[in-house]
Amino acid sequence: MRFLLVFLLISTYAFAEEEWTITKFDKLSYAAVSGEVTHGDTLNFFLRSEDNCAKVWNTFTFYTYQKPGDIHQLLDRHIPIKLNGEVELTAKVVLVKPFLMGYRVAFSLGEFPVKEYTYFLHEFYQEEKKYEIEIVDGLNFQAKKFFDITINNWKLDNLIPSMQEANKVCKEISNSNS
């Protein structure tokens, strides 16, 4: 019994840890954090050296086991979402790709000035104490038809240092290309 309790505590601690990765790819860098509900779902912040690292493109992914024959029709559609259960927005589907036993669907929230957006998200997260996205039903759209899990959340405690690191990597790319 004691072993089970220790194992559960260790597993809970490991899963609850906020995991950020900073990656360099060609002419961009990005910071990504793993989801808390579905670990493989990521919240991503892309910085392009071509934009002088001044803009951030915010995307997120949802993995789904659902395999409707028309899943590819989601591409380029604006899908309704709720942020923290309150704010109603849409996110543009930018990728639908077979992955493992289902599909990975990538959504874009848009492109924003990096510094202002980072601090806006940081303050929003500090105030709300969570960052949760739920894919919801909308006009001619049933969320459960395409997504078996329609909600995920991400920890953003380390957003600012992660974005600063991604920005540093982006500027290194810019400097090496000059």
Secondary structure, 3 states (H helix, E strand, C coil): CHHHHHHHHHHHHHHHCCCEEEEEECCEEEEEEECCCCCCCEEEEEEEHHHCCCEEEEEEEEEECCCCCCHHHHCCCEEEEEECCCEEEEEEEEEEEEECCEEEEEEEEEEEEHHHHHHHHHHHHHHHCCCEEEECCECCECHHHHCCCCEEECCCCCHHHHHHHHHHHHHHHHHHHC
